């Protein structure tokens, strides 16, 4: 498998290189479910391409993922606390 390196293309402007760095980093964060970090990378990429639709869409998707994860936590945490309390009481 060939190694892809952003820095191989010397024709890229500084702004394009930074934009690609941030969007590539966002993609890596998404793969490991680090949605807040991905969102921040999309925001950073917008500094180099203001109004970029890919970044705006990415931010929106990350916000949706973060909200979904919050809902899961709000359901799971009380259940775990109840289990721990039951074990403590009946042990």
C-alpha distances in whole Angstrom, upper triangle without the diagonal:
4,6,9,13,16,18,16,18,22,24,23,27,27,28,25,23,25,25,21,21,23,22,18,20,22,19,18,22,22,19,22,25,26,28,30,28,26,29,30,26,27,31,30,27,31,32,30,30,34,34,31,30,27,28,31,30,28,31,33,30,30,34,34,31,33,37,35,34,38,39,38,39,42,43,41,43,46,45,44,47,49,48,48,52,53,51,53,56,56,55
4,6,10,13,14,12,15,18,20,20,23,24,25,22,20,22,22,18,18,21,20,17,19,21,19,18,21,22,20,22,26,26,28,30,27,25,28,29,25,26,29,28,26,29,30,28,28,32,32,29,29,26,27,30,29,27,30,32,30,30,33,34,32,34,37,36,35,38,40,39,40,43,44,42,44,47,47,46,49,51,50,50,53,54,53,55,58,59,57
4,6,10,11,10,13,16,18,18,21,21,22,20,17,19,19,16,15,18,18,14,16,19,17,15,19,20,18,20,24,24,25,27,24,22,26,26,22,23,27,25,23,26,27,25,26,29,30,27,28,24,25,28,28,25,28,30,28,28,31,32,30,32,35,34,33,36,39,37,38,41,42,41,42,46,45,44,47,49,48,48,52,53,52,53,57,57,56
4,7,9,8,10,14,15,15,18,18,19,16,14,16,16,12,12,15,14,11,13,16,14,14,18,19,17,20,23,23,24,25,22,20,23,23,20,20,24,22,19,23,24,21,22,26,27,23,24,21,21,25,25,22,25,28,26,25,29,30,28,30,33,33,32,35,37,36,37,40,41,40,41,45,45,44,46,49,48,48,51,53,52,54,57,57,56
4,5,6,8,11,13,12,15,15,16,14,11,13,14,11,10,14,14,11,13,16,15,14,18,19,19,21,23,23,24,25,21,20,22,22,18,19,22,20,18,21,22,19,21,24,26,22,24,21,21,25,25,22,25,28,26,25,29,30,29,30,33,33,33,35,38,37,37,41,42,41,42,45,46,44,47,50,49,49,52,54,53,54,57,58,57
4,6,6,9,11,9,12,11,13,10,7,10,11,7,7,11,11,9,11,14,14,14,17,19,19,21,23,22,23,23,20,18,21,20,16,17,19,17,15,18,18,16,17,21,22,19,21,18,18,22,22,20,22,26,25,24,27,29,28,29,32,33,32,34,37,37,37,40,42,41,42,45,46,45,47,50,49,49,52,54,53,55,58,59,58
4,5,7,9,8,11,11,13,11,8,10,12,10,10,13,14,13,14,17,18,17,20,22,22,24,26,25,26,26,23,21,23,22,18,20,22,19,17,20,20,17,19,22,24,22,24,21,21,25,26,24,25,29,28,27,30,32,31,32,35,36,35,37,40,40,40,43,45,44,44,48,49,47,49,52,52,52,55,57,56,57,60,61,60
4,6,9,9,12,13,15,13,10,14,15,13,13,16,17,15,17,20,19,19,23,24,24,26,28,27,28,29,26,24,26,25,21,22,25,22,20,23,23,20,21,25,27,24,26,23,23,27,28,26,28,31,30,29,33,34,33,34,38,38,37,40,42,42,42,45,47,46,47,51,51,50,52,55,54,54,57,59,58,59,63,63,63
4,5,6,10,11,13,11,9,13,14,12,13,16,16,15,18,20,20,20,23,25,25,27,29,28,29,29,26,24,26,25,21,22,24,21,18,21,21,18,19,22,24,21,23,21,22,26,26,25,27,30,29,29,32,34,33,34,38,38,38,40,43,42,43,46,48,47,48,51,52,51,53,56,56,56,59,60,60,61,64,65,64
4,6,8,10,13,11,9,13,15,13,14,18,18,17,20,22,22,23,26,27,28,30,32,30,31,31,28,26,28,26,23,23,25,22,19,22,21,18,19,23,25,23,25,23,24,27,28,27,29,32,32,31,34,36,35,36,40,40,40,42,45,45,45,48,50,49,50,54,54,53,55,58,58,58,61,63,62,63,66,67,67
4,7,9,12,10,10,13,14,13,15,18,18,18,21,23,23,24,27,28,29,31,33,31,31,31,29,26,28,26,23,23,24,22,19,21,20,16,17,21,23,21,23,22,23,26,27,26,28,31,31,31,34,36,35,37,40,40,40,43,45,45,46,49,50,50,51,54,55,54,56,59,59,59,62,64,63,65,68,69,68
4,6,8,6,6,10,10,10,12,14,15,15,18,19,20,21,24,25,26,28,29,28,28,28,25,23,24,23,19,19,20,18,15,17,16,13,14,17,20,17,20,19,19,22,24,23,24,27,28,28,30,32,32,33,36,37,37,39,42,42,42,45,47,47,47,51,52,51,53,56,56,56,59,61,60,61,64,66,65
4,5,5,6,9,10,11,12,14,15,16,18,20,21,23,24,26,27,29,30,28,28,27,25,23,23,22,19,18,19,16,14,15,14,10,12,15,18,17,20,19,19,22,24,23,24,27,28,28,30,32,32,33,36,37,37,39,42,42,42,45,47,47,47,51,52,51,53,56,56,56,59,61,61,61,64,66,65
4,6,5,6,9,10,11,12,14,15,16,18,20,21,23,24,26,28,29,26,26,25,22,21,21,19,17,17,17,14,12,14,12,9,12,15,18,17,20,19,18,21,23,22,23,26,27,26,28,31,31,31,34,36,35,37,40,40,40,43,45,45,45,49,50,49,51,54,54,54,56,59,58,59,62,64,63
4,5,5,6,9,10,11,12,14,15,17,18,20,21,23,25,26,27,25,24,23,20,19,19,17,14,14,14,11,9,10,9,5,8,11,14,13,16,16,15,17,20,19,19,23,24,23,25,28,28,28,31,33,33,34,37,38,38,40,43,43,43,46,48,47,49,52,52,52,54,57,57,57,60,62,62
4,6,5,6,9,10,11,12,14,15,16,18,20,21,23,25,26,24,23,23,20,18,19,17,14,14,15,12,9,11,11,7,8,12,14,12,15,14,14,17,19,18,19,22,23,22,25,27,27,28,31,32,32,34,37,37,38,40,42,42,43,46,47,47,48,51,52,52,54,56,56,57,60,61,61
4,5,5,6,9,10,10,12,14,15,17,18,20,21,23,24,23,22,22,19,17,18,17,14,14,15,12,10,13,12,9,11,15,17,15,17,16,15,18,20,18,20,23,23,23,25,28,27,28,31,32,32,34,36,37,37,40,42,41,42,45,46,45,47,50,50,50,53,55,55,56,59,60,60
4,5,5,6,9,10,11,12,14,15,17,18,20,22,22,20,20,19,16,15,16,14,11,11,12,9,7,10,9,7,10,13,15,14,17,15,13,17,19,17,17,21,21,20,23,25,25,25,28,30,29,31,34,34,34,37,39,39,39,43,44,43,44,48,48,48,50,52,52,53,56,57,57
4,5,5,6,9,10,11,12,14,15,17,19,21,21,19,18,18,15,13,14,13,9,9,10,8,5,7,8,6,7,10,12,10,13,11,10,13,15,13,14,18,18,18,20,23,22,23,26,27,27,29,32,32,33,35,37,37,38,41,42,42,43,46,47,47,49,51,51,52,55,57,56
4,5,5,6,8,10,10,12,14,15,17,19,20,18,18,18,16,13,14,14,10,10,12,11,8,11,12,9,10,14,15,12,14,12,11,15,16,14,16,19,19,18,21,23,22,23,26,27,27,29,32,32,33,35,37,37,38,41,42,41,43,46,46,46,49,51,51,52,55,56,56
4,6,5,6,9,10,11,12,14,16,17,18,17,17,17,14,12,14,13,9,10,12,10,8,12,12,11,12,15,17,15,17,14,13,16,17,15,16,20,19,18,21,23,22,23,26,27,26,28,31,31,31,34,36,35,36,40,40,39,41,44,44,44,47,49,49,50,53,54,53
4,5,5,6,9,10,10,12,14,16,16,14,14,13,11,9,10,9,5,6,9,7,5,9,10,10,11,13,15,13,14,12,10,13,14,12,13,16,16,15,17,20,19,19,22,24,23,25,28,28,28,31,33,33,33,37,38,37,39,42,42,42,44,46,46,47,50,52,51
4,5,5,6,9,10,10,13,15,15,14,13,14,11,8,10,10,6,6,9,9,6,9,12,11,11,13,14,11,12,9,8,11,12,9,11,14,14,13,16,18,17,18,21,22,22,24,27,27,28,30,32,32,33,36,37,36,38,41,41,41,44,46,46,47,50,51,51
4,5,5,6,9,10,11,13,14,13,14,15,12,9,12,12,9,9,13,12,10,13,15,14,14,17,18,15,15,12,11,15,15,12,14,17,16,15,18,20,18,20,23,23,23,25,28,27,28,31,33,32,33,36,37,36,38,41,41,41,44,46,46,47,50,51,50
4,5,5,6,9,10,11,12,11,11,12,9,7,10,10,7,9,12,11,10,14,15,15,16,18,19,16,17,14,12,16,16,12,14,17,16,14,17,19,17,18,21,22,21,23,26,26,26,29,30,30,30,34,35,34,36,39,38,38,41,43,43,44,47,48,48
4,5,5,6,9,10,10,9,8,10,7,4,7,8,5,6,10,10,9,12,14,15,15,17,17,14,15,11,10,12,12,9,10,13,12,10,13,15,14,14,18,18,18,20,23,23,23,26,28,27,28,31,32,32,34,36,36,37,39,41,41,42,45,46,46
4,5,5,6,9,10,10,10,12,10,7,10,12,9,9,13,13,12,15,17,17,17,19,19,16,15,12,11,14,13,9,12,14,12,11,15,16,14,15,19,19,18,21,23,23,24,27,28,27,29,32,32,32,34,37,37,37,40,41,41,43,46,47,46
4,5,5,7,9,9,10,12,10,8,12,13,10,12,15,15,14,17,19,19,20,22,22,19,19,15,14,17,16,13,15,17,15,13,17,18,15,16,20,20,18,21,24,23,23,26,28,27,28,31,32,30,33,36,35,35,38,40,40,41,44,45,44
4,5,5,6,5,7,9,6,5,9,10,9,11,14,14,14,17,19,19,20,21,22,19,19,16,14,16,16,12,13,15,13,11,14,15,13,13,17,17,15,18,20,20,20,23,25,24,24,28,29,27,30,33,32,32,35,37,37,38,41,42,42
4,5,5,6,6,9,8,6,9,11,11,11,14,15,15,17,20,20,20,21,21,18,18,14,13,15,13,10,11,13,10,8,12,13,10,11,15,14,13,16,19,18,19,22,23,22,24,27,27,27,29,32,31,32,35,36,36,38,41,42,41
4,6,8,9,12,11,10,13,15,14,14,18,18,18,21,23,23,23,25,24,21,20,17,16,18,17,13,15,17,13,12,16,16,12,14,17,16,15,18,20,19,20,23,24,23,24,28,28,27,30,32,31,32,35,36,36,38,41,41,41
4,6,8,11,10,10,13,15,14,16,19,19,19,22,24,25,25,26,26,24,23,19,18,20,19,15,16,18,15,13,16,16,13,13,17,16,14,17,19,17,18,21,22,20,22,25,25,24,27,29,28,29,32,33,33,34,37,38,38
4,6,9,9,9,11,13,14,15,17,18,19,21,23,24,24,25,25,23,21,18,17,18,17,13,14,15,12,10,12,12,9,10,13,12,10,13,15,14,14,18,19,18,19,23,23,22,24,27,27,27,30,32,31,33,36,37,37
4,6,6,6,9,10,11,13,15,16,17,19,21,22,23,23,23,21,21,18,16,17,16,13,13,14,12,9,12,13,10,9,13,13,11,13,16,15,15,18,20,19,20,23,24,23,25,28,28,28,31,33,32,34,36,38,37
4,5,5,6,9,10,10,12,14,15,17,19,21,21,21,20,19,18,15,13,14,13,10,9,11,9,5,8,9,7,6,10,11,10,12,15,15,15,17,19,19,20,23,24,24,26,28,29,29,32,34,34,35,37,39,39
4,5,5,6,9,10,11,12,14,16,17,20,20,20,20,19,19,16,14,14,14,11,9,11,11,7,8,11,9,7,11,12,11,12,15,16,15,18,20,20,20,23,25,24,26,29,29,29,32,34,34,35,38,39,39
4,5,5,6,9,10,11,12,14,16,18,19,19,19,18,19,16,13,15,15,12,10,13,13,9,11,14,12,11,14,16,14,15,19,19,18,21,23,23,23,26,28,27,28,31,32,31,34,36,36,37,40,41,41
4,5,5,6,9,10,11,13,15,16,16,17,17,15,15,13,10,12,12,8,8,11,10,7,10,12,11,11,14,15,14,16,19,19,20,22,24,24,25,28,29,28,30,33,33,33,36,38,38,39,42,43,43
4,5,5,6,9,10,11,13,15,15,15,15,14,14,12,9,9,10,7,5,8,9,6,8,11,10,10,13,15,14,15,18,19,19,22,24,24,25,28,29,29,30,33,34,34,36,39,39,40,42,44,44
4,5,5,6,9,10,11,13,14,14,15,14,15,14,10,11,13,10,8,12,12,9,11,14,14,12,15,18,17,18,21,22,21,24,26,26,26,29,31,31,32,35,36,35,38,40,40,41,44,45,45
4,5,5,6,9,10,11,12,13,14,13,14,12,9,11,13,10,9,13,13,11,13,16,15,15,18,20,19,20,23,24,24,26,29,29,29,32,34,33,34,37,38,38,40,42,43,43,46,48,48
4,5,5,6,9,10,10,11,11,10,10,9,5,7,9,7,6,10,11,9,11,14,14,14,17,19,19,20,23,24,24,27,29,29,30,33,34,34,35,38,39,39,41,44,44,45,47,49,49
4,5,5,7,10,10,9,10,10,12,11,7,8,11,9,7,11,13,11,12,15,16,15,18,20,20,21,24,25,25,27,30,30,30,33,35,35,36,39,40,40,42,44,45,45,48,50,50
4,5,5,8,9,10,12,11,14,13,9,11,14,12,11,14,16,14,15,19,19,18,21,23,23,24,27,28,28,30,32,32,32,36,37,37,38,41,42,42,44,46,46,47,50,52,51
4,5,5,6,8,10,9,11,10,7,10,12,11,11,14,15,14,16,19,19,19,22,24,24,25,28,29,29,31,34,34,34,38,39,39,40,43,44,44,46,48,48,49,52,54,54
4,5,5,5,7,6,9,9,7,8,11,11,10,13,15,15,16,19,20,20,22,24,25,26,28,30,30,32,34,35,35,38,40,40,41,44,45,45,47,49,50,50,53,55,55
4,6,6,9,10,13,13,10,12,15,14,13,17,19,18,19,22,23,22,25,27,27,28,31,32,32,34,37,37,37,40,42,42,43,46,47,47,49,51,52,52,55,57,57
4,6,9,9,13,13,11,13,16,15,15,18,20,19,21,24,24,24,27,29,29,30,33,34,34,36,39,39,40,43,44,44,45,48,49,49,51,53,54,54,57,59,59
4,6,6,9,10,9,11,13,14,14,17,18,19,20,22,23,24,26,28,29,30,32,34,34,36,38,39,40,43,44,44,45,48,49,49,51,54,54,55,57,59,59
4,6,9,11,9,9,13,14,13,15,18,18,19,21,23,23,25,27,28,29,31,33,34,35,37,38,39,42,43,43,45,47,49,49,51,53,54,54,57,59,59
4,6,9,8,7,10,12,12,13,16,17,17,19,21,22,23,25,27,28,30,31,32,34,36,37,38,40,42,42,44,46,47,48,50,52,53,54,56,58,58
4,6,5,6,9,10,11,12,14,15,17,19,20,21,23,25,26,27,29,31,32,33,35,36,37,40,41,42,43,46,47,47,49,51,52,53,55,57,57
4,5,5,6,8,10,10,12,14,15,16,18,20,21,22,24,26,27,29,30,32,33,34,36,38,40,40,42,44,45,46,48,50,51,52,54,55,56
4,6,5,6,9,10,10,12,14,15,16,18,20,21,22,24,26,27,28,30,32,33,34,37,38,38,40,42,43,44,46,48,48,50,52,53,54
4,5,5,6,9,10,10,12,14,15,16,18,20,21,22,24,26,27,28,30,31,32,35,36,36,38,41,41,42,44,46,47,48,50,52,52
4,5,5,6,9,10,11,13,14,15,17,19,20,21,23,25,26,27,29,30,31,34,35,36,37,40,41,42,44,46,46,48,50,51,52
4,5,5,6,9,10,11,12,14,15,17,18,20,21,23,24,26,28,29,30,33,34,34,36,38,39,40,42,44,45,46,48,50,50
4,5,5,6,9,10,10,12,14,15,16,18,20,21,22,24,26,27,28,31,32,32,34,36,37,38,40,42,43,44,46,47,48
4,5,5,6,9,10,10,12,14,15,16,19,20,21,23,25,26,26,29,31,31,33,35,36,37,39,41,41,42,45,46,47
4,5,5,6,9,10,11,12,14,15,17,19,20,21,23,25,26,28,30,30,32,34,35,36,38,40,41,42,44,46,46
4,5,5,6,9,10,11,12,14,15,17,18,20,22,23,24,27,28,28,30,32,33,34,36,38,39,40,42,44,44
4,5,5,6,9,10,10,12,14,15,16,18,20,21,22,25,26,26,28,30,31,32,34,36,37,38,40,42,42
4,5,5,6,9,10,11,12,14,15,17,19,20,21,23,25,26,27,29,30,31,33,35,36,37,39,41,42
4,5,5,6,9,10,11,13,14,15,17,19,20,22,23,24,26,28,29,30,32,34,35,36,38,40,41
4,5,5,6,9,10,11,12,14,16,16,18,21,22,22,24,26,27,28,30,32,33,34,36,37,38
4,5,5,6,9,10,11,12,14,15,16,19,20,21,22,25,26,26,28,30,31,32,34,36,37
4,5,5,6,9,10,11,13,14,15,18,19,20,22,23,25,26,27,29,31,32,34,35,36
4,5,5,6,9,10,11,13,14,17,17,19,21,22,23,25,26,28,29,31,32,34,35
4,5,5,6,9,10,10,12,15,16,16,18,20,21,22,24,26,27,28,30,31,32
4,5,5,6,9,10,10,13,15,15,17,19,20,21,23,25,26,27,29,30,31
4,5,5,6,9,10,12,13,15,16,18,19,21,22,23,25,26,28,29,31
4,5,5,6,8,11,11,12,14,16,17,18,20,21,23,24,26,27,28
4,5,5,6,9,10,10,12,14,15,16,18,20,21,22,24,25,26
4,6,6,7,9,11,11,13,15,16,17,19,21,22,23,25,26
4,6,6,7,9,11,11,13,15,16,17,19,21,22,23,25
4,6,5,6,9,10,11,12,14,15,17,18,20,21,22
4,5,5,6,9,10,11,12,14,15,16,18,20,21
4,5,5,6,9,10,10,12,14,15,16,18,20
4,5,5,6,9,10,11,12,14,15,16,18
4,5,5,6,9,10,11,12,14,15,16
4,5,5,6,9,10,10,12,14,15
4,5,5,6,9,10,10,12,14
4,5,5,6,9,10,11,12
4,5,5,6,9,10,10
4,5,5,6,9,10
4,5,5,6,8
4,6,5,6
4,6,5
4,6
4
